[in-house]
Amino acid sequence: MNHSYQKTTLPNGLRLIKLRMPAVHSVVVSMYVKCGPRFEAPAQSGINHFVEHMLFKGTATYPNSRAISEAADNIGADINGGTLPEYSEYSLIVHPRHLDEGLRIFADFVCNSVFDAREIDNEKQIIAEELSQYRDVAGDSVNLDELSYDLMWPAKSTPYSALGTDETITSFTRDQLARHYRKYYVPSNMVLSIAGNFDHDRIDALAEETFGGLSGAVEIAQPECENNLHFPRMFFRKMPTRVDHIKLCQAACSYRDPNLTAVLIVCDVLGGGPSSRLFSTLREEQGLVYDVSAGAALYSNVGSIDVVTSTNRYKLLPTLECILEQIRILREEGISQHELARVKDRVACQMDFLLDSPMDLNEWFGVREILTSPEKFETPADEMERLREVSTEDVNRVIREYLVPARRGLVVIGASSWRQRRRAAKLLAEE
């Protein structure tokens, strides 16, 4: 495909990323807003997620969610949204011939929510139902990702929760929600990314027409975490189930760190697919699990290498032993030139796949821009160049630095015994 990538800034300060893909039959418009659960004060827990919900509830032009949906449906478009730890994202998928109308609907949806009081009361009930899906019968969280975040980077005041608590959700008023929306949904805190088949000469004017009325700026402080934590750490949430859900975390680097490319290679070697070390050993050789994966949790100032799996509760210790043994072998022996070359080729293929997807390209560019605000506008080709330059020495240095007990945390949700927890603590601490 003959792609062109460009970043400009509208007069009001809104960053605009244009990713032209003439061969595709769609346009994906994505808006990224830097506000998320990591930045919330205790009394605001869940407010970003609540605001995201309210954007679907109506504007002056489209007074309710049905009107928004019908306006999108009438041109064959689709609008979605989501709340991530450090940003909210909204997307529009539309046919190129309906881009003008689709972008006007999308801009109204993002910029002009009215926060109808009746809709707020109804949404409190909906979010309460959503919360209940991640709670046990005692009302405690069974969200593996949130529990592992709290274990590795606990806030100084309140547990991390994307959805909030029953108390905070109930307490939110229309004024609080609208004030939060007006404060953070401002040009300096937003990135608009457009990928697909569009008229490059016209898109600037169209973006200015639809989003040029936004104004304002805001500064967001880095989240504060507890200092002087002792590792390894572990947390067990007891539940009467036959399956234990396991997440092993190794504190690593942030989204901004020069070690990031090497960390992503380590994740791929450990659990990036069916030929990875953990999958081959735990599933294919020993039959301990159905699936196991490794990936990077990346934030603006912290990050980790995470191994996630689940197994029969009686296999908890053998599974944990096997994971830690593979980590130990990797740390002691490192990776070979052959293994690195294989991973590089696999990742290179995946990067080419990304170039076929307007949605994936938007995310690749938009998330980097909203989280790191890079001085240099970087493309997937730049990423591939960094990948090619990584050596076995670079990767093995990262392995020796990060895959150690002093950076290790374990979360288990399931029916574990006192004996299992005691043995798990010993395994975590072993070099």
Phi, psi and omega in degrees: 000146179264088183271154168227137183239135179207144176237130175228175177231127178290161180306331180276359178101356179289126178281132182239121177252128183243120184237093188274128181229085189297339186274349183270167184247029180210166170231132176248124178249124181234136175244128178246130182238123182281088173196131184197178184303331181296337184260003186276138171286161183308316183287348181257006185305120180094000187290324180293320177295320178297315179299318178303316177300319186291336178297336180274000188259002171132152173231181177296325181282318180240094196289353178204176184297325179296319180295320177297313181298318181293321179298319178290315181300325183298338178244017178068026184259170179219135179240133179223167178208163178198155177246118178254170185305324185237003179200159170253146180228144178226143183222149174235128171249125187213153175288144182306325183288346178250017185299316182303308181293319180298319181291327177293318177297314182297316180296319178296318178300316183284320193263343193231034178298139184262346179054058178299129185300322180294321177294324179298314179299319179292321183292331176300321178291321180294316180292326175300320176294320178296319177301320185296338179291341182245025179233149174273185184294338178273357180090007181271151182293138171237030178272109186300319182293317181291320179295321179290324176298314180297328179290317186277321184223062182298137175288161183283350188232320189211151177298149179287134175206124178290325185270344184090198180236166177302323183291312183291319181299318179295327187280339186297134176256167177301318182297319179297314182295314181294322179295318178297317179300312181293330182287318189258338180271069182231155189306318183294343186249017186225152175228127177254123180238131182234121182231140177135206185263097180220166179280109185298324183288336185262341192294325178299314180295322180292319178295320178294320179297319187269327184243000183293341180282349177293148177209162176113167180211157179208149174249136181243125180281151177295143178298142177264134179240160177298140176259168174059038176282146179262125177244154003289154179234154176211155180218129178243126173251111184283131174219143182281073181232164177277344185246135172261132176260128192236136171222117178254124184244139173239111181306130185229245186232168180271178178298336186268353193282142176298340179280359189302314183299318178296322178297318180296325176294317178301316178301317181294318179296317182289309188208042184272357181171186185299335180265002181290164185298315184290317180296315181300319185278306187291319183267302190288321183272317189250347177063032183276330186222162173276321182212151175207141181216160175229139180207174181254127169270118188238128176230177185291336182227356178215172177183170181206159170262120188243133173251126184235132176200177173214152183203164174305138187302334179282347180258009183305307184293314176302323179294313179296318178301317182294317178300311182292328176294319178294324176294318179298315179299316179298319180293320184282322185261337183071188177254153180270166177298323179296316181295319178297318180298320179297315180296317180301318180293320179296316180293323178298319177296318180295324177295323176293322176300320180302325182293347179271354188241114176302321180296315180294321178295317176304313181295319181301311181283315188294316181294318177301318182292316185287329183271327188241343183044059185298143178293324180257132178285111186256147182244168174304329177296322176296320178297318179295325178295318176297319179299316181297330184278345181291132181254167175300326178297319178299312183293317181292329174296316178296319178300312181294328182281319189262329186270060183232156181303328183290359177236018195253137174223148181227131173239132177230128174247118181159194185263076180266152179261166177300320180297317179297319181293320179295316179293323179298321179299320179292318180297319180298327186275347183286138178288000000 
